[in-house]
Amino acid sequence: MKLVYLDNAATSFPKPPQVTEGMVYFMDHVGANPGRSGHPLAQEAGRIVQAARDGLARLFNIDNPSRISFAMNVTEALNTVFNGYLNPGDHVVTTAMEHNSVMRPLVYLQEKGDITLDIASCDRKGFLDVDALKRLLQKNTRLMVLNHASNVCGTLQDVAAVRRAIGDIPLLLDTAQTAGAYPIDVKALGIDFLAFTGHKGLMGPQGTGGLYVREGIDLRPLKRGGTGSQSENLHQPDFMPDALEAGTQNNVGIAGLGAAVAFILKEGVDKIRRHEQALTKALLDGIYNIQNITIYGPLNPAQQVATVSITFDSTLSEDARGSLGCGAINLEWFNDGVPIGEAEGRLSGQYNILVRVGLHCAPVAHKTIGTFPDGTVRLSMGYFNTLEDIDLAIEAIRRIANAQYP
């Protein structure tokens, strides 16, 4: 039975073969520490790392690649901003669709008394209420944090509208679900901070990610230590990227990430986006009329990334197509439905379809769309999925919803 991997929102799989090849080349033929020595292998390591930085700058339309610092993941990148930019008395606004990588550190700083925090409301499809956002802004609002696309139901936020609404307030965009799979232009969108992870849409290895910081903004380092630069100075360098890159980085991982970014640039983000939209449309069309299924999110491939959340229960749509899903009326008293854990077990054990269920590290988002505390069954597609994969998933969902067995 064919394995169908639909958990790309957690980590993309498979990776382009160039990723493994780049990492093996680094380990077998380079292996040195970039920026620490002047010998040829250290210089080659530096070239590989710089090529990855240059590729990311090209992907995000960043003029100066040195404004990108590497990190272990998007969580580390986000924490670098929260701990290095915010000061006591600052006010922060974020949204009700954020991941715990945003919520937990901000709530921690709020409970410490360092910042005040407001959470802008979103509707049951996951879209931010921009008018409500404007009402939350204060004179001391120091930062706006925005999840570009929901990891729960795929909803894409209108970054340009948020930029207009907040004026000159710095904007931190969490691109964990969009980098590599959706066009991002930091200049056109007015992004001040862009946090990304390497192992999802960027198709790189786990343990990679990074942060873009706009020119003119300085951060206190999250950690301090050796950089290979200004070694005579007992203070951390104040220039990017060294200011934020203390210690030896995951250079073999960065080599793989650079190869992945080169693959994406060659394929084209627009081509990747079109393919994932086609998969999303096929899935939504295929499950829309299945009884005992609720679909969450926009139900519009143009308004979401390739992530779809469902539950196995009875629903009555409020209106025409488009109101089913986050706007649906859940008639749980008609049918207890199939618990999400059982659905995952059947998808995996009987149909060889791999998904993720639960709260997806985003409990506030699930409260927003009405699926807390149990969560949803999440199917998230990637560039290497096919329409055959979607057909297999649709048939499996139909059988589970109708209590059929193969």
C-alpha positions in Angstrom: 0.0 0.0 0.0 1.4 3.4 -1.0 2.5 5.7 1.9 0.8 9.1 1.7 2.6 11.7 3.8 0.2 14.6 4.7 2.0 16.1 7.6 4.0 18.8 5.8 2.8 21.5 8.2 4.8 19.7 10.9 7.9 19.1 8.7 8.1 18.6 5.0 8.9 15.1 3.6 10.4 14.0 1.4 13.1 16.5 0.8 14.7 17.4 -2.5 17.6 15.0 -3.1 19.9 18.0 -3.4 19.4 18.6 0.4 21.0 15.2 1.4 23.7 15.6 -1.3 24.6 19.1 0.1 24.8 17.8 3.6 26.9 14.7 2.7 29.2 16.9 0.6 29.8 19.2 3.6 30.5 16.3 6.0 32.7 14.3 3.6 34.6 17.1 1.9 34.4 20.2 4.0 33.7 19.7 7.7 35.5 22.9 8.8 34.1 25.8 10.9 33.4 28.9 8.7 34.9 32.2 10.0 37.2 30.5 12.5 40.2 29.7 10.3 41.9 30.9 7.1 42.6 27.5 5.6 40.9 26.3 2.4 38.3 24.1 4.1 37.2 26.9 6.4 36.9 29.2 3.4 34.8 26.6 1.6 32.6 26.2 4.6 32.2 30.0 4.7 31.3 30.0 1.0 28.6 27.4 1.5 27.0 29.3 4.5 27.1 32.5 2.6 25.5 30.9 -0.4 22.6 29.8 1.8 22.3 33.4 3.2 22.4 34.8 -0.3 19.7 32.4 -1.5 17.4 33.3 1.4 17.9 37.0 0.6 16.9 36.5 -3.0 13.9 34.4 -2.0 12.6 37.1 0.4 13.8 40.2 -1.7 16.2 41.3 1.0 18.9 43.7 -0.3 21.6 42.9 2.3 22.0 39.2 3.1 24.0 40.1 6.3 20.6 41.1 7.8 19.7 37.4 8.0 21.0 35.5 11.0 20.7 31.7 11.2 18.9 30.1 14.2 17.9 26.6 15.2 14.3 27.1 14.2 11.6 29.7 14.0 11.0 29.5 17.7 14.5 30.6 18.5 14.2 33.4 15.9 10.9 34.6 17.5 12.4 34.5 21.0 15.4 36.5 19.8 13.1 39.4 18.9 11.0 39.1 22.0 14.0 39.1 24.3 16.2 41.4 22.3 13.8 44.1 21.2 11.2 44.6 23.8 11.7 46.7 26.9 9.8 47.0 30.2 6.6 48.9 29.7 6.2 48.0 26.1 2.9 47.0 24.6 2.6 44.1 22.1 -0.3 43.1 19.9 -0.7 39.7 18.3 -3.6 37.6 17.0 -5.8 34.8 18.1 -4.4 32.5 15.5 -0.8 32.3 16.8 1.3 29.3 17.5 2.6 28.7 21.0 6.0 29.7 19.7 4.5 33.2 19.9 2.0 32.9 22.7 4.2 31.2 25.3 7.1 33.7 25.3 4.8 36.7 25.2 2.5 35.4 28.0 5.7 34.7 30.0 6.9 38.3 29.5 3.4 39.6 30.4 3.2 37.6 33.6 6.7 38.8 34.6 5.3 42.3 34.3 7.7 43.3 31.5 5.1 43.9 28.8 1.4 44.3 28.3 -0.2 42.1 25.7 -3.4 42.3 23.6 -4.7 39.6 21.3 -6.6 40.8 18.3 -9.7 38.7 17.5 -10.1 36.6 14.4 -13.3 35.1 12.9 -14.2 31.4 12.9 -12.4 31.0 9.5 -9.2 32.3 11.1 -9.1 35.8 9.5 -7.9 38.7 11.5 -10.3 41.5 12.3 -8.2 44.5 11.1 -10.6 47.0 12.5 -10.4 45.3 15.9 -6.7 45.3 15.6 -6.6 49.1 15.1 -8.6 49.6 18.4 -5.9 47.8 20.3 -3.0 50.0 19.3 -1.6 52.2 22.0 1.0 55.0 22.2 3.5 52.5 23.7 2.7 49.6 21.2 6.2 48.5 20.4 5.5 45.4 18.2 2.9 43.7 16.1 3.3 39.9 15.8 1.5 38.2 12.9 1.2 34.6 11.9 1.4 34.7 8.1 -0.6 31.5 7.7 -2.3 29.3 10.3 -0.7 25.9 11.0 -4.2 24.7 12.1 -6.4 25.5 9.1 -4.2 27.2 6.6 -5.7 30.7 6.8 -3.6 33.4 5.1 -3.6 36.8 6.7 -3.5 40.0 4.7 -0.1 41.3 5.6 -0.4 44.5 3.6 -3.7 45.4 5.4 -2.0 44.8 8.7 0.9 47.0 7.7 -1.4 49.8 6.8 -3.4 49.4 10.0 -0.4 49.6 12.4 1.4 52.5 10.7 5.0 52.7 11.8 4.8 50.1 14.5 7.4 47.3 13.8 5.9 44.2 12.3 7.2 40.7 13.1 6.0 38.1 10.6 6.0 34.4 11.5 6.5 32.6 8.2 6.8 29.1 9.6 4.0 27.9 7.2 4.7 30.2 4.2 8.4 30.5 3.7 9.3 28.7 0.5 5.7 27.9 -0.4 4.2 31.4 -0.8 5.7 34.5 -2.3 7.2 36.9 0.4 8.7 40.3 -0.4 9.9 42.1 2.8 10.2 45.4 1.0 6.8 45.4 -0.6 5.1 44.2 2.6 7.0 46.5 5.0 8.3 43.6 7.2 10.6 44.7 10.0 11.3 41.2 11.3 10.8 37.9 9.4 11.2 34.7 11.3 11.5 31.5 9.4 12.1 27.8 9.9 14.1 25.7 7.5 12.4 22.3 7.7 8.9 23.0 6.5 8.1 24.9 3.2 11.8 25.7 2.7 12.3 21.9 2.4 15.6 21.9 4.4 16.7 19.8 7.4 15.4 20.1 10.9 17.4 22.3 13.3 17.6 25.2 10.8 15.9 28.5 10.6 16.6 32.2 11.0 15.7 35.8 11.4 15.7 38.8 9.1 16.1 42.2 10.8 15.4 45.4 8.9 18.2 47.9 8.5 18.2 50.4 11.4 17.0 48.0 14.0 19.3 46.6 16.6 18.6 43.6 18.9 20.2 42.5 22.1 21.6 39.0 21.4 19.7 36.0 22.8 23.1 34.5 23.5 26.7 35.7 23.5 30.0 34.0 22.7 32.5 33.3 20.0 31.9 34.5 16.5 35.3 34.3 14.9 35.2 38.1 14.5 36.6 40.8 16.8 38.1 38.2 19.1 40.1 40.8 21.0 36.8 42.3 22.2 35.1 40.9 25.3 31.8 42.3 24.1 29.5 40.7 21.5 30.0 42.2 18.0 27.3 44.8 17.2 27.0 44.1 13.5 24.9 41.6 11.7 24.9 38.7 11.4 27.6 38.1 14.0 25.6 40.0 16.7 23.1 37.2 16.7 25.2 34.2 15.7 27.3 33.3 18.8 28.9 29.9 18.7 29.3 27.3 16.0 26.1 27.1 13.9 24.5 24.0 12.5 26.7 24.4 9.4 25.9 21.0 7.9 22.2 21.8 8.3 22.7 25.2 6.7 24.4 23.5 3.8 21.3 21.4 3.4 19.1 24.5 3.8 21.1 26.3 1.1 20.6 23.4 -1.3 16.9 23.4 -0.6 16.6 27.1 -1.2 18.5 26.8 -4.4 16.0 24.1 -5.5 13.1 26.4 -4.6 14.6 29.3 -6.5 15.1 27.0 -9.6 11.6 25.6 -9.4 10.0 29.0 -8.6 7.8 29.8 -5.6 4.9 30.6 -7.9 5.1 27.1 -9.4 5.2 25.6 -6.0 2.3 27.7 -4.9 0.2 26.7 -7.9 0.8 23.0 -7.3 -0.2 23.2 -3.7 -3.3 25.2 -4.5 -4.3 22.5 -7.0 -3.9 19.9 -4.3 -5.9 22.0 -1.8 -8.7 22.5 -4.3 -8.8 18.8 -5.1 -9.0 17.9 -1.4 -11.7 20.5 -0.6 -13.8 19.5 -3.6 -13.5 15.8 -2.8 -14.6 16.0 0.9 -17.0 18.9 0.7 -20.1 16.8 0.3 -19.1 13.9 2.5 -21.6 13.5 5.3 -20.4 13.6 8.9 -17.4 15.9 8.0 -16.8 19.4 9.2 -14.1 21.4 7.3 -12.4 24.4 9.0 -10.8 27.4 7.4 -11.5 29.5 4.4 -12.4 26.6 2.1 -10.8 28.7 -0.7 -7.3 27.6 -2.0 -6.5 31.3 -2.8 -7.0 32.3 0.8 -5.0 29.5 2.5 -1.9 27.4 2.3 -2.1 23.7 1.7 -3.4 22.8 5.1 -6.9 21.6 5.8 -8.4 20.7 9.2 -11.5 18.5 9.6 -13.5 16.7 12.2 -15.8 13.7 11.8 -19.1 14.9 13.0 -22.5 16.0 11.6 -22.9 19.6 10.4 -25.5 21.8 8.9 -24.1 24.6 6.7 -25.5 28.1 7.4 -25.4 29.2 3.8 -24.0 28.5 0.4 -20.5 27.1 0.0 -18.0 29.1 2.0 -19.9 29.2 5.3 -19.3 25.5 5.9 -16.2 25.0 8.0 -15.3 27.6 10.6 -18.8 29.1 10.2 -20.6 25.8 10.4 -23.2 24.8 12.9 -21.9 21.6 14.6 -24.9 19.4 15.5 -23.1 17.1 17.8 -26.4 15.9 19.3 -27.2 14.3 15.9 -24.0 12.2 15.7 -21.2 11.7 18.2 -18.9 11.3 15.2 -15.5 9.6 15.0 -13.0 10.8 17.7 -9.9 12.4 16.1 -7.6 9.9 17.7 -9.5 7.0 16.2 -9.5 8.7 12.8 -5.8 9.2 12.9 -5.3 5.6 13.8 -7.4 4.4 11.0 -5.8 6.7 8.4 -2.4 5.5 9.4 -3.0 1.9 10.3 -5.5 0.9 7.6 -4.8 3.4 4.8 -1.1 4.3 5.3 -2.0 8.0 5.3 0.0 10.1 7.8 -1.6 13.1 9.3 -1.5 15.0 12.6 -4.4 15.4 15.1 -4.9 17.4 18.3 -4.3 21.1 19.1 -1.2 21.5 16.9 0.6 23.7 19.6 -2.0 26.4 18.9 -4.8 26.2 21.6 -5.9 29.8 21.1 -6.4 29.2 17.4 -8.5 26.1 18.1 -10.6 28.2 20.6 -11.1 30.7 17.8 -12.3 28.2 15.2 -14.4 26.3 17.8 -12.4 23.0 18.0 -10.9 23.3 21.5 -10.2 21.2 23.5 -10.1 18.1 21.2 -8.6 19.7 18.1 -8.9 18.5 14.6 -7.5 16.0 12.0 -5.0 18.1 10.0 -4.0 17.2 6.4 -1.1 19.3 5.2 0.2 18.9 1.7 3.6 19.6 0.2 5.3 20.1 -3.2 6.0 16.4 -3.6 2.4 15.2 -3.0 0.3 14.2 -6.0 -3.3 14.2 -7.0 -3.2 10.5 -6.5 -2.3 11.1 -2.9 -5.4 13.3 -2.6 -7.7 10.8 -4.2 -6.5 8.1 -1.7 -7.1 10.5 1.2 -10.5 11.5 0.0 -11.6 7.8 -0.2 -10.2 7.0 3.2 -12.0 10.0 4.8 -15.3 8.9 3.1 -15.0 5.4 4.4 -14.2 6.6 7.9 -17.0 9.1 7.9 -19.4 6.5 6.7 -18.1 3.9 9.2 -16.9 1.7 6.3 -13.9 -0.6 6.5 -11.7 -1.8 3.7 
